[in-house]
């Protein structure tokens, strides 16, 4: 495979074997895992989260309008189903019964009414708390010591997703604090996706599958190529631990938040899809540009992320900032990304041996961004795209 450009995904392709099978692609053997048994996350979650764009400037009007926009844009039909409120939704203090209370100035209708509205659209509502005494903003209580009462509250409100952060703790290990909320959520008997936001400090990939449905492998992302690329590298090392029921999480998407080029945002989305990362939109979906929509609604790239085989792709070749990423898919297919991290144009060739194929394989190639097969002829020994 040969491509040329600068600092972007050069080619995102599906390869379909027409003879033989892709038995040893990338040597992607899974680590044996003991899974959280809540029946969720058979594929990575898709939806929206408020933090990357809005931070603490979030209110129920934005959340309702976001739910409306996911419907009107057609994104809900593509699989974007979670509408997740991040930090700063609650009052600074609990009520007299020790319960969290929605902030009256920004969520006057309360979270239960908001969940009912989101559910009426066929969507799901997510919320945020922290395995510490205060959340990361410091503006609302955390759930440390209040795990069961908070889990019961979230279940009563109809919450479907919990992002659980790691600020302002008692200095104990997250391995001891995060299971407490897991157990509390399970006792409610209400299905809630449990997202561990421990930032990768204690290698949650090695213990997260039996605790949560996803686990952060990195610090917070920001809207820069350096940040995106570094999170890709940090997440890659834990690929063997991901799979149906529990996923590595390199943080939310920055696509649509401005500053970066279309090629960089395509690269971002492509790599998240290959890595089976959660696809949580982080921009204002009420006012997306056509370019943002074109990236986020690419059904074939989304299908890579949601492939039922559930194997996270990996970097299989790197030389002088030129990289090849690949991973197996269902139905005898594989996905390949060529990535040029240089500041100038360059060519990359992916030989069969680079991506785990036998020299005898014959392959048909489909470019997922240009959305066409690259020709009627079969490819042998390498893939070439100019």
Protein Blocks (a to p, Z undefined) as FASTA:
>chain_A
ZZddehiafbdcddddfehjdfkggiiacdddddddehpakbccddddfklmnmmmccfk
lmmmmmmmmmmnommmnopabdcddehiacfbdcfkopacddfklmmnojmlmmmmmmmn
opacdddddfbfbdfkopaccfehplmmmmmmmmmnopabdcddfehiehiafklmmmmm
mmmmmmnopacdddddehomnopmlmmmmmmmbdcfbdcddddfklmmmmmmmmmmmmmm
gcehiacdebjafehnghiafklmmmmmmmmmmnopacddfbdfklccfklmmmmmmmkl
mmmmmpmnlpacddfbdeehiacdddddehhiacdddddfbfbdcdddddfklnopafkb
ccddddfklopafbjbdcehiacdZZ
